[in-house]
Amino acid sequence: MARGPSAQDVLGRVTLVTGKEEFLSERTVTGVRDAVRRHDREAESSETQAAGLTLAALGELSAPSLFSSTRCVVVRRLEDLPDESVDGLLDYAGAPADDVALVLVHSGGQKGSGVLTKLRKLGGVTEVKSEELRTSEYPGFVTSEVRAHGATIEPDAATALVQAVGQDLRSLSAAADQLANDFPGETLTPEKVKRYFGGRAEAKSFAVADAAFWGRRRPALGELRWALDGGTAPVLVTSAFAGSARGIARYLSAPRGMRDADLAREVGVPPWKLRTIRDQSRGWSEAAIARAIRTIAQADADIKGAAGDASYTLERLVLTVTGLRDRS
């Protein structure tokens, strides 16, 4: 099933991408590029950081080349745009070149909000928001992903997939893609989800993370071996670690004295998960969890291409995280 904008939606216009959810933002950027390339196979793509964007630089990026007048220009971290470049960018956005698709990516937050306000008032600007999902919205995301691949999924199955894979959108999207392609024309049920992402319950990626954040080194390594031997994708393990780390970090920074229901919303987890996070957090300091988050981010980058041995990377991640809790 086709997804994304058409060339008419993006050429001669500015696509403003705002929000903290990196996966959704990158999907929008990719969708614009694909639309331009479908329209003109010779179209050129370029990108730059807003911190170095001058009016002259924007002119160079959007100018036609010897090979094609059609271009896709991506400007990232719009919040870092220098003050002296604001007027020039607004002037261009008010009358964008017909053969250019300009994508402005803002990473979220208050920095640069004045530029966003002005851009939103221009007729040639289309905003696409990439807001972080609430816990209750993840099953709906799964449902839409499956539908985009021409399949359907039962509500209970969508919830089961979130519980098994975690709340990393990239991992959920990949899992939905896999299921939809492996069961063509069939409705996805909880049984089908469990067939792929169930198996030995302790071997799931979130079980590895759970043991690690309790500081249980040997059980965590055992769960990791079971998970990898059972075919669990390494990216799902780092996703589970990231989810656990975010939950603990949010709990540690949340205001005290809140009701459990309010605290669960603040942390971004269901109430039953809050009890686990509360208990786990007693062994973590804010400094240790911050280091754990950095370690997880590096491991995630490594298994996505910077390192050749995912098993070694994940074992090192388990050892580091459990060690950090030991010293908390």
Buried (B, 14 or more C-beta within 10 A) or exposed (E): EEEBBEBEBBBBBBBBBBBEBBEBBBBBBEBBBBBBBEBBEEBBBEBBEBEEBEBEBBEEBBEEEEEBBBBBBBBBBBBBBEEEBBEBBBEBBBEBBEBBBBBBBBBBEEBBEEBBEBBEEBEBBBBBEBEBBEBEEBBBBBBBBBBBBEBEBBEEBBBBBBBBBBBBBBBBBBBBBBBBEEBEEEEBBBEBBBEBBBBEEBBBBBBBBBBBBBBBBEBBBBBBBBBBEEEBBBBBBBBBBBBBBBBBBBBBEBEEEEEEEEBBBBBBBEEEBBEBBBEBBEBBBEEBBBBBBEBBBBBBEBBEEEBEEBEEBBBBBBBBBBBBBEEB
